Amino acid sequence: MDTITNAPIRVHDVYPYLRVCGAAQAIDFYRRAFGAKELFRLTEPSGRIGHAEIKIGNTTLMLSDEYPELGIRGPLALGGTSFAIHLHVDRVDAVMRQATEAGATTVRQAADHSYGERSGMVRDPFGHEWLLGEQIESVTPEEMQKRFTASFS
């Protein structure tokens, strides 16, 4: 609730915002690896990208080059990332292959999982991790919990 008007506050969209060392190269990588379409970019005269937007599937991602003078650093400068982006795809093995051919490193090979998905993980050359998965079975949350609990036995 807005404390001034008492009206509910509505979130319209959520956009992941990636910070990378080499935004132009990252945009090219995401195009080759995941079929990203560049929407636009704002480039400084020096070539540093202050803001860019790409679309992967139905999702818009924002990204920029690092701005260390403002405390904006990417995963490589920080020594790793604390999150992964999940791409739900039609053919996970083909997307894994395409991503690694474009320069990603396989973190976890694609495999079938008890929650009804075949998935794997890659790390892009800029330090971001991407979970790539496709549904192979429709599993209810209750069944997922049952299988998850059983995996600890």
Buried (B, 14 or more C-beta within 10 A) or exposed (E): EEEEEEEEEEEEEEEEEBBBBBBBEBBBBBBBBBBBEEEEBEBEEEEBBEBBBBBBEEBBBBBBBBEEEEEEBBBBEEEEBEEBBBBEBEEBBEBBEBBBEBBBEBEBEBEEBBBBBBBBBBBBBBBBBBBBBBBBEEBEEEBBEEBEEEEEE
